Amino acid sequence: MFDLSPAHLAGATLDCCAGGASFAAETAGALAMDPAYAMGIAEMDRLVRAGLHDGDQMILDNQDRFEWSWYGSIEQRGAIRMAAAEAFLTDLRARPRRYVAAALPDLPLAAKSVDLALCSHLLFTWANRLDEHWHRRAIEELVRVARREVRIFPLVLQGTAEPVEFLDRLRSALPASEIREVPYRFQRGARHMLVVDASGLTGSGSPPAHG
Ligand SMILES: C[S@@+](CC[C@H](N)C(=O)[O-])C[C@H]1O[C@@H](n2cnc3c(N)ncnc32)[C@H](O)[C@@H]1O
């Protein structure tokens, strides 16, 4: 999804909003943040399993919104998602300290405490609910905690895949940002990520607390 190289994965990485994704379970130096983790392990288990079923149903109800060159078929995607959910839930039980209940735009992390910050399917995806000001603060926060790079995917609204009208305005405040095509294909129209070079930027000034 983020077109990451082994070099990216060798450093400290933050996945926020991680949800039930298996990235932290599969990546040595990764930390996962999501407000849902405050619910505890049993409720996360229930939610993640329910989400698999609801996700499949939503896809079946809206088949014209998806393309299958990446996953192959709904069955193959289902198997991949199931394996990822099991990996996540196993790791959540084994290493709960890697899963921190926290929400953008205020993360309990020291400035420049990870190399790379990743965010998938929150920013821009929900731009019909989260406004431009919130997005600006969330990106500043990701830049604050990242030493090297912030990557955000996708850059279109969920469902309709419409472009987000304030994306260009947000980018104009980010001198070192680039829109880059990714190899991942699923939601039609969702083919690009925002890459921000965080190395020369300080981001927002929230006080450090964790890490
Ligand atoms: C659609 S899921 C995406 C999960 C994962 N990144 C993926 O791509 O599969 C959105 C996630 O955002 C989390 N979330 C909601 N508000 C958030 C916030 N303010 N900061 C961080 N995560 C948030 C939700 O709990 C949920 O797990």
The ligand as an SDF file (V2000), in Angstrom:
LIG
                    3D

 27 29  0  0  0  0  0  0  0  0999 V2000
  -10.7340    2.3850    8.0740 C   0  0  0  0  0  0  0  0  0  0  0  0
   -9.7810    2.0380    9.5050 S   0  0  0  0  0  0  0  0  0  0  0  0
   -8.1580    1.9210    8.7890 C   0  0  0  0  0  0  0  0  0  0  0  0
   -7.2870    0.9060    9.4630 C   0  0  0  0  0  0  0  0  0  0  0  0
   -5.9690    0.5980    8.7250 C   0  0  0  0  0  0  0  0  0  0  0  0
   -5.1070    1.7530    8.6850 N   0  0  0  0  0  0  0  0  0  0  0  0
   -6.2340    0.1010    7.3200 C   0  0  0  0  0  0  0  0  0  0  0  0
   -5.9260    0.7990    6.3580 O   0  0  0  0  0  0  0  0  0  0  0  0
   -6.7630   -1.0080    7.2050 O   0  0  0  0  0  0  0  0  0  0  0  0
   -9.7770    3.5990   10.3110 C   0  0  0  0  0  0  0  0  0  0  0  0
   -9.2030    3.5600   11.7130 C   0  0  0  0  0  0  0  0  0  0  0  0
   -9.0390    4.8940   12.1630 O   0  0  0  0  0  0  0  0  0  0  0  0
   -9.1770    4.8880   13.5560 C   0  0  0  0  0  0  0  0  0  0  0  0
   -9.3620    6.2870   13.9920 N   0  0  0  0  0  0  0  0  0  0  0  0
  -10.5030    6.9930   14.0790 C   0  0  0  0  0  0  0  0  0  0  0  0
  -10.2390    8.2510   14.4840 N   0  0  0  0  0  0  0  0  0  0  0  0
   -8.8890    8.3320   14.6520 C   0  0  0  0  0  0  0  0  0  0  0  0
   -8.0080    9.3720   15.0570 C   0  0  0  0  0  0  0  0  0  0  0  0
   -8.4710   10.6050   15.3660 N   0  0  0  0  0  0  0  0  0  0  0  0
   -6.6820    9.1170   15.1220 N   0  0  0  0  0  0  0  0  0  0  0  0
   -6.2070    7.8860   14.8070 C   0  0  0  0  0  0  0  0  0  0  0  0
   -7.0010    6.8600   14.4090 N   0  0  0  0  0  0  0  0  0  0  0  0
   -8.3190    7.0790   14.3300 C   0  0  0  0  0  0  0  0  0  0  0  0
  -10.3530    3.9650   13.7800 C   0  0  0  0  0  0  0  0  0  0  0  0
  -10.4060    3.4850   15.1030 O   0  0  0  0  0  0  0  0  0  0  0  0
  -10.0590    2.8680   12.7560 C   0  0  0  0  0  0  0  0  0  0  0  0
   -9.3420    1.8010   13.3220 O   0  0  0  0  0  0  0  0  0  0  0  0
  1  2  1  0
  2  3  1  0
  2 10  1  0
  3  4  1  0
  4  5  1  0
  5  6  1  0
  5  7  1  0
  7  8  2  0
  7  9  1  0
 10 11  1  0
 11 12  1  0
 11 26  1  0
 12 13  1  0
 13 14  1  0
 13 24  1  0
 14 15  1  0
 14 23  1  0
 15 16  2  0
 16 17  1  0
 17 18  1  0
 17 23  2  0
 18 19  1  0
 18 20  2  0
 20 21  1  0
 21 22  2  0
 22 23  1  0
 24 25  1  0
 24 26  1  0
 26 27  1  0
M  CHG  2   2   1   9  -1
M  END
$$$$
